[in-house]
Amino acid sequence: MSVTIRDIEVINTAPEGINLTVVKVLTSEDGLYGLGDATFAYRWKAVSNYVTEYLKPLLVGRDTDSIQELWQLMHQNAYWRDGGIENIAISGVDMALWDIKGKRAGMPVYSLLGGAVRGGVPVYRHVDGATVDEIASQIAYYREKGLRHLRVQCGGYGGGLSMQAPASAPEGAHPGIYLDSRDYIRKTVALFEKLREKIGFDIELVHDVHERIAPSEAVELARLLEPCRLFFLEDPLPLNQLESFERLRQATVTPLAEGELFNHQADAKYLISHRLIDFIRVHVPQLGGITPCRKLATFAEEFGVRTAWHGPGDLSPVGHAANIHLDMSSVNFGVQEWSGIEPPNFVIQKLRTQKGALLEVFKGMPEFRDGYVYPNDKPGLGIEIDMKEAAKYPCTDEITTWTQTRGRDGALVLP
């Protein structure tokens, strides 16, 4: 007997001051439902409306087992496709359908994807600070917690934090996070050189450029960082300059990762098939959930490219769990970015408005132990949500500031 979709609900909550969106798919079988991540922190109302006004009428009454069919239906039904809002809305439903299928089978989702190929998932956390000593202190802390991979930044992406226009900006310059790419390159290279002298090479280091420099500057940075032996250099080029990866690949041996802003599997096709990157780093909800990302992982495996899914703070525990289930079942897994509860991040912990509130809202978080994250092995994705607790933390409508980035002359640049 088939199980059909009876209703679709959207849950918006911000237990740590970050807007999170979870889709709940209810079924014709009493008590059976699935949860999926549809977080777009800066456009949460648009995603919520898309799910309730467009996907719900399309899907109610359809078979929950037909995940591939339903994903394709959601993808093509609006005709214009591959936008961030649409894909993230689809992701919420897609993950929920996988959650339901796992619950019906009595298996964790990674078992449905072919089974575990590793015992636990090695993860990396974020380190940021104003000085080498401050960063080294954080690295020492994480090393004690068993972390073997860490992402290192100094003053955020591109080294800019203040929203005030600097004195060097032209008259009438708007406020924003001002970036100086030349200064950023000099300081970043000096930082990693001093860090390696201080901590050695037994910790794998990652650095995120966040697409904020020109292609020629990316070549310069990657080459200068070669003696520091990064695990990978993340997003060195913007989406509109991907052709420059051929030049970058030829110029450096620094491992390269790309893909955080990709909207479709095809965005990564050329980079992967020509072996121009070492790690594919897409945001799983941005591609539309588990269904397209398991295909992308399999495709990348054929070309020796490893996965390193995006795992930021603006991803719900349901989304983090989906990452972990993909990691557990992917042969070509590399490392997982982790913004879970343990161990606390030095920078993020200071920003948390409700410490521990996330654990009150979401139950069954994958657990961090000695450098690895483990799923809880409950059927499906293993996450539950307390609706009463979630309601205590409403989402906010503040204007996003960190994406208002500018060059030295005050002109907007891509964040």
C-alpha positions as CSV (number, residue, x, y, z in Angstrom):
1,M,0.0,0.0,0.0
2,S,1.5,3.4,-1.0
3,V,2.0,6.2,1.4
4,T,1.1,9.6,0.1
5,I,1.8,13.2,1.0
6,R,-1.1,14.5,3.2
7,D,0.2,18.0,4.0
8,I,3.4,20.1,4.0
9,E,4.3,22.5,6.8
10,V,7.1,25.1,7.1
11,I,8.8,25.8,10.5
12,N,10.9,28.9,10.8
13,T,13.0,29.4,14.0
14,A,16.1,31.2,15.1
15,P,17.3,29.6,18.4
16,E,20.8,31.0,18.1
17,G,19.9,34.3,16.3
18,I,20.3,32.7,12.8
19,N,17.2,32.2,10.7
20,L,16.6,28.5,10.1
21,T,13.8,26.9,8.0
22,V,12.6,23.3,8.2
23,V,10.0,21.6,6.0
24,K,7.8,19.0,7.5
25,V,6.1,16.6,5.1
26,L,3.2,14.7,6.7
27,T,1.9,11.5,5.2
28,S,-1.3,9.4,4.9
29,E,0.2,7.1,7.6
30,D,-0.7,8.3,11.0
31,G,2.4,9.6,12.8
32,L,4.7,9.2,9.9
33,Y,6.4,12.4,8.7
34,G,9.8,13.7,7.4
35,L,11.9,16.7,8.0
36,G,14.1,18.6,5.5
37,D,16.3,21.7,5.5
38,A,15.2,24.7,3.5
39,T,17.3,27.4,5.2
40,F,17.9,30.6,3.3
41,A,18.6,32.8,6.2
42,Y,18.4,36.1,4.3
43,R,15.3,35.3,2.3
44,W,13.4,32.9,4.6
45,K,10.0,34.4,3.8
46,A,10.4,33.8,0.1
47,V,11.3,30.1,0.6
48,S,8.5,29.6,3.1
49,N,6.0,31.1,0.6
50,Y,7.4,29.0,-2.3
51,V,6.9,25.8,-0.3
52,T,3.4,26.6,0.9
53,E,2.0,28.3,-2.1
54,Y,3.6,26.3,-4.9
55,L,5.1,23.0,-3.8
56,K,2.4,21.9,-1.4
57,P,-0.5,22.1,-3.9
58,L,1.7,20.3,-6.5
59,L,2.6,17.4,-4.2
60,V,-0.3,16.7,-1.9
61,G,-1.7,13.2,-2.7
62,R,1.5,12.0,-4.4
63,D,3.4,8.9,-3.5
64,T,6.3,9.6,-1.0
65,D,8.4,6.7,-2.4
66,S,8.7,8.5,-5.8
67,I,11.6,10.7,-4.7
68,Q,13.3,10.9,-8.1
69,E,10.0,11.6,-9.9
70,L,8.9,14.3,-7.4
71,W,12.3,16.0,-7.4
72,Q,12.1,16.3,-11.2
73,L,8.5,17.5,-11.0
74,M,9.4,20.2,-8.5
75,H,12.4,21.2,-10.6
76,Q,10.6,21.7,-13.9
77,N,7.1,22.7,-12.8
78,A,7.8,26.4,-12.8
79,Y,9.6,26.2,-16.1
80,W,12.3,28.8,-15.1
81,R,14.5,26.9,-12.8
82,D,17.8,26.6,-10.8
83,G,17.2,29.7,-8.7
84,G,18.4,29.7,-5.1
85,I,14.9,30.2,-3.6
86,E,13.4,27.4,-5.7
87,N,16.2,24.9,-5.2
88,I,16.3,25.5,-1.4
89,A,12.6,25.0,-1.2
90,I,12.9,21.8,-3.2
91,S,15.6,20.7,-0.8
92,G,13.3,20.9,2.2
93,V,10.9,18.5,0.5
94,D,13.5,16.2,-0.9
95,M,15.3,15.7,2.4
96,A,12.0,15.1,4.1
97,L,11.1,12.4,1.6
98,W,14.4,10.6,2.2
99,D,13.7,10.9,6.0
100,I,10.3,9.3,5.4
101,K,11.8,6.5,3.3
102,G,14.4,5.8,6.0
103,K,11.7,5.6,8.7
104,R,9.6,3.3,6.6
105,A,12.5,1.0,6.0
106,G,13.7,1.2,9.6
107,M,17.2,2.3,8.3
108,P,19.3,5.5,8.5
109,V,19.4,7.3,5.2
110,Y,23.1,6.4,4.6
111,S,22.1,2.8,4.5
112,L,19.6,3.6,1.7
113,L,22.4,5.3,-0.2
114,G,24.5,2.1,-0.2
115,G,25.6,1.8,3.3
116,A,28.5,3.2,5.4
117,V,32.0,3.2,3.9
118,R,33.5,4.7,7.1
119,G,33.0,4.6,10.8
120,G,32.8,8.3,11.4
121,V,33.1,11.6,9.5
122,P,36.3,13.7,10.0
123,V,35.3,17.4,10.2
124,Y,36.9,20.8,10.3
125,R,35.9,23.9,12.3
126,H,36.6,27.6,11.9
127,V,39.4,29.5,13.5
128,D,39.6,33.3,13.3
129,G,41.5,36.0,15.2
130,A,43.4,39.2,15.1
131,T,46.9,37.9,15.7
132,V,48.9,34.8,15.0
133,D,49.1,34.0,18.7
134,E,45.4,34.2,19.1
135,I,44.8,31.9,16.2
136,A,47.5,29.5,17.4
137,S,45.8,29.4,20.8
138,Q,42.5,28.4,19.2
139,I,44.3,25.7,17.1
140,A,45.8,24.3,20.3
141,Y,42.3,24.1,21.8
142,Y,40.8,22.3,18.8
143,R,43.8,19.9,18.6
144,E,43.0,18.8,22.2
145,K,39.4,18.1,21.0
146,G,40.8,15.8,18.3
147,L,40.4,18.1,15.3
148,R,42.9,17.3,12.6
149,H,41.5,19.9,10.0
150,L,40.9,23.6,10.6
151,R,39.9,26.5,8.5
152,V,41.9,29.6,9.3
153,Q,40.9,33.2,8.6
154,C,42.2,36.5,10.0
155,G,39.5,39.1,10.4
156,G,36.8,37.4,8.4
157,Y,36.7,36.9,4.7
158,G,39.2,39.2,3.0
159,G,40.3,40.6,6.3
160,G,37.4,43.1,6.5
161,L,35.0,43.4,9.5
162,S,34.0,47.1,10.0
163,M,30.9,48.5,8.3
164,Q,32.4,52.0,8.3
165,A,34.0,53.4,5.1
166,P,37.8,53.8,5.7
167,A,39.5,57.1,5.6
168,S,41.1,56.1,2.3
169,A,37.7,55.8,0.6
170,P,36.6,58.5,-1.8
171,E,34.3,61.3,-0.7
172,G,30.7,60.2,-0.4
173,A,31.6,56.5,-0.1
174,H,28.8,54.3,1.2
175,P,29.2,52.2,4.4
176,G,30.2,48.6,3.9
177,I,32.9,46.0,4.5
178,Y,35.8,47.4,2.5
179,L,38.3,45.0,1.0
180,D,41.9,45.6,-0.1
181,S,42.9,42.5,-2.1
182,R,46.6,43.4,-2.2
183,D,46.8,43.9,1.6
184,Y,44.7,40.7,2.1
185,I,47.2,38.6,0.1
186,R,50.2,39.9,1.9
187,K,48.7,39.4,5.3
188,T,47.3,35.9,4.5
189,V,50.6,34.6,3.3
190,A,52.5,36.0,6.3
191,L,49.9,34.5,8.6
192,F,50.2,31.0,7.3
193,E,54.0,31.2,7.2
194,K,54.1,32.2,10.8
195,L,51.5,29.6,11.8
196,R,53.4,26.8,10.2
197,E,56.5,27.9,12.1
198,K,54.6,27.9,15.3
199,I,52.4,24.8,15.0
200,G,54.2,22.6,12.5
201,F,52.5,20.5,9.8
202,D,50.5,17.8,11.7
203,I,47.3,19.9,11.5
204,E,45.7,20.3,8.1
205,L,44.8,23.9,7.3
206,V,42.1,25.3,5.0
207,H,41.6,28.9,3.9
208,D,38.5,30.4,2.3
209,V,39.1,33.2,-0.3
210,H,35.3,33.6,-0.7
211,E,35.8,34.5,-4.4
212,R,37.0,38.0,-3.4
213,I,40.1,38.5,-5.6
214,A,40.9,38.7,-9.3
215,P,42.0,35.5,-11.2
216,S,45.6,36.8,-11.4
217,E,45.6,37.4,-7.7
218,A,44.3,33.9,-7.0
219,V,47.3,32.5,-8.9
220,E,49.6,34.7,-6.9
221,L,48.0,33.7,-3.6
222,A,47.9,29.9,-4.4
223,R,51.6,29.9,-5.4
224,L,52.8,31.8,-2.4
225,L,50.9,29.5,-0.1
226,E,52.5,26.3,-1.5
227,P,55.2,26.0,1.2
228,C,52.4,26.1,3.8
229,R,50.9,23.0,2.3
230,L,47.1,23.7,2.7
231,F,44.6,20.9,2.7
232,F,42.8,23.1,0.2
233,L,42.3,26.7,-0.9
234,E,38.5,27.3,-1.0
235,D,36.6,29.3,-3.6
236,P,39.6,31.1,-5.1
237,L,37.6,32.3,-8.1
238,P,34.2,33.8,-8.6
239,L,31.5,32.1,-10.6
240,N,31.9,34.4,-13.6
241,Q,35.6,33.5,-13.8
242,L,35.6,29.7,-13.7
243,E,37.5,29.5,-17.1
244,S,40.5,30.8,-15.2
245,F,40.7,27.6,-13.3
246,E,42.8,26.2,-16.2
247,R,45.4,28.9,-15.7
248,L,45.2,28.5,-11.9
249,R,45.6,24.7,-12.1
250,Q,48.7,24.9,-14.3
251,A,50.3,27.5,-12.0
252,T,50.1,25.9,-8.6
253,V,50.1,22.6,-6.7
254,T,48.0,24.0,-3.9
255,P,44.8,21.8,-3.7
256,L,41.7,23.7,-4.9
257,A,38.1,23.6,-3.7
258,E,35.1,25.3,-5.4
259,G,31.3,25.3,-5.5
260,E,29.6,27.0,-2.5
261,L,27.5,29.1,-4.8
262,F,26.7,26.5,-7.5
263,N,23.0,26.1,-8.3
264,H,23.0,22.9,-10.4
265,Q,25.2,19.8,-10.8
266,A,26.0,21.1,-14.3
267,D,27.8,24.1,-12.8
268,A,30.5,21.7,-11.5
269,K,30.6,19.4,-14.6
270,Y,33.5,21.1,-16.4
271,L,35.7,21.7,-13.4
272,I,35.3,18.1,-12.3
273,S,35.6,16.4,-15.7
274,H,38.7,18.3,-16.5
275,R,40.2,17.7,-13.0
276,L,40.6,21.4,-12.4
277,I,39.6,21.1,-8.7
278,D,40.4,18.6,-5.9
279,F,37.3,19.1,-3.8
280,I,33.7,19.9,-4.7
281,R,32.1,22.2,-2.0
282,V,28.5,22.7,-2.9
283,H,25.8,23.8,-0.4
284,V,23.5,20.7,-0.5
285,P,20.2,22.7,-0.1
286,Q,21.3,25.1,-2.9
287,L,21.4,22.2,-5.3
288,G,18.1,20.9,-4.2
289,G,18.9,18.4,-1.5
290,I,20.1,14.8,-1.2
291,T,18.9,13.6,-4.6
292,P,21.1,15.8,-6.8
293,C,24.1,15.7,-4.4
294,R,24.4,11.9,-4.3
295,K,24.5,12.0,-8.1
296,L,27.2,14.8,-8.0
297,A,29.3,12.8,-5.5
298,T,29.2,9.7,-7.8
299,F,30.1,11.8,-10.8
300,A,33.0,13.4,-9.0
301,E,34.3,10.0,-7.8
302,E,35.0,9.0,-11.4
303,F,37.5,11.9,-11.8
304,G,39.2,11.6,-8.4
305,V,37.5,14.7,-7.0
306,R,36.5,14.5,-3.3
307,T,33.5,16.0,-1.5
308,A,33.6,18.7,1.1
309,W,30.0,19.8,1.5
310,H,29.3,23.3,2.8
311,G,28.4,23.2,6.5
312,P,27.8,26.7,7.7
313,G,26.0,28.1,10.8
314,D,23.0,29.1,8.7
315,L,22.1,25.4,8.1
316,S,19.7,23.6,10.4
317,P,20.6,20.4,12.2
318,V,18.5,18.6,9.6
319,G,20.8,20.0,6.9
320,H,23.9,19.0,8.9
321,A,22.5,15.5,9.3
322,A,22.0,15.2,5.6
323,N,25.6,16.2,5.0
324,I,26.8,13.5,7.4
325,H,24.6,10.8,5.8
326,L,26.0,11.7,2.3
327,D,29.5,11.6,3.8
328,M,29.0,8.2,5.5
329,S,28.1,6.7,2.1
330,S,30.4,8.4,-0.3
331,V,33.6,6.7,-1.3
332,N,35.2,9.9,-2.5
333,F,34.5,11.9,0.7
334,G,37.3,14.4,1.7
335,V,36.3,16.3,4.8
336,Q,33.2,17.9,6.2
337,E,32.8,21.5,7.4
338,W,31.1,21.3,10.7
339,S,29.1,24.0,12.6
340,G,27.5,21.8,15.2
341,I,27.4,22.2,18.9
342,E,30.6,20.6,20.0
343,P,33.3,21.8,20.3
344,P,32.2,25.5,20.4
345,N,33.6,27.9,17.9
346,F,35.5,30.8,19.6
347,V,34.0,33.4,17.3
348,I,30.5,32.0,16.9
349,Q,30.1,31.2,20.6
350,K,30.4,35.0,21.4
351,L,27.6,35.7,19.0
352,R,25.1,33.2,20.3
353,T,22.1,34.8,21.8
354,Q,20.7,31.6,23.3
355,K,23.5,29.2,24.3
356,G,22.2,25.6,24.1
357,A,18.8,26.7,22.6
358,L,19.6,24.8,19.4
359,L,19.7,21.5,21.3
360,E,16.3,22.3,22.9
361,V,14.7,22.8,19.5
362,F,16.4,20.0,17.6
363,K,16.9,16.5,19.0
364,G,19.2,13.8,17.7
365,M,22.0,16.0,16.4
366,P,24.9,14.0,14.9
367,E,27.6,13.8,17.7
368,F,31.1,15.1,17.6
369,R,33.7,12.9,19.4
370,D,37.5,13.3,19.1
371,G,37.6,14.9,15.6
372,Y,34.8,12.8,14.1
373,V,31.0,13.3,13.8
374,Y,28.7,10.3,14.0
375,P,25.1,10.0,13.0
376,N,22.8,8.6,15.7
377,D,21.7,5.6,13.5
378,K,18.0,6.3,14.0
379,P,15.8,5.6,11.0
380,G,15.8,8.4,8.4
381,L,17.9,11.4,9.1
382,G,17.5,10.9,12.8
383,I,16.5,14.5,13.7
384,E,13.3,15.6,15.6
385,I,12.0,19.1,16.2
386,D,10.2,20.4,19.3
387,M,7.6,22.7,17.9
388,K,6.9,24.5,21.2
389,E,10.6,25.3,21.6
390,A,11.0,26.3,18.0
391,A,8.1,28.8,18.5
392,K,10.1,30.6,21.2
393,Y,12.7,31.9,18.8
394,P,11.1,33.8,15.9
395,C,13.0,34.7,12.8
396,T,14.1,38.3,12.2
397,D,14.0,40.6,9.2
398,E,17.3,42.5,9.6
399,I,19.0,43.7,6.5
400,T,22.1,41.6,5.7
401,T,25.3,43.6,6.2
402,W,28.2,41.2,5.6
403,T,27.3,40.9,1.9
404,Q,27.6,44.7,1.4
405,T,31.3,44.4,0.5
406,R,33.2,47.1,-1.4
407,G,36.6,47.6,-3.0
408,R,39.0,50.4,-2.0
409,D,37.2,52.9,-4.3
410,G,33.8,52.2,-2.7
411,A,32.3,50.1,-5.6
412,L,30.4,47.0,-4.6
413,V,32.2,43.7,-5.1
414,L,30.8,40.2,-4.8
415,P,31.0,38.8,-1.3
